[in-house]
Amino acid sequence: MAEELAPSARATLHLPGDPVGNTMRANVDRVTRRLARDADFADARIVGARFDLDTGKVAFHPA
């Protein structure tokens, strides 16, 4: 898991605010872009989302 999150964490080190939140948002964006480029998902609508363990709620990211 840490290996997958590392690029997003490094990319957001300079941003103000919550480093964990920044990393999670960047990771959702990174993964959705990667899936959108994958030919296996050519017919799929890729939507980024984040599940909050504390609240049990899902927050969808803008497309």
N, C-alpha and C positions, 0 to 999 in steps of 0.2 A: 504494500500500500504506500509506504513512504517513497519508494522509487517512482511510483506513478504521480505522486503529488509534488515531488521535488522540482520539476520544471516550472510549475505554476507558482510555487513558493519563491523560487529565485526571481521569477518575472515580476513579482509584486513587492519585493523587499523595499523598494523606494516609495511606495504609495503610503499616503497618510491613512490613519484609521486602524481598524482591527486587522492584524495580519492573518488571522485564521479565516475570517470572513472574506478578505481579499483573495486569499489562496483558493478557497472553495469556489468563489465566483469565477476566478480565472481557470480553474480546473474544469468546471462545467463548460465554459466557453471552448476550451481546448479540446475536450472530448467530443462535444457536439460538432465542431468543425472537422475533426478527424473522421467521425462517422459519416458526415455529409459527403466527404470525398471518397468514401469506400463504395465500390461498385455493388457490393452485396446489399447496400441500403439505398440504391438508386431510386426505388419507388416509394421509399418510406419518408414520412415527415419527421424530421429530427427535432425534438423539443427538449431543451435543457431544463432540469429541475434539481432542486436540492431538498432532501428530507432532513428536517430538524429533529434530532433525537430527543431534545428537551420537551418540545411541544407536540411532536407527532404530526406536524403539519408539513405539507409539500409546498415549496415556493417555486413557481415556474419562472424561468428566465426569458427575457424578450428574445424573439426569434431574429 
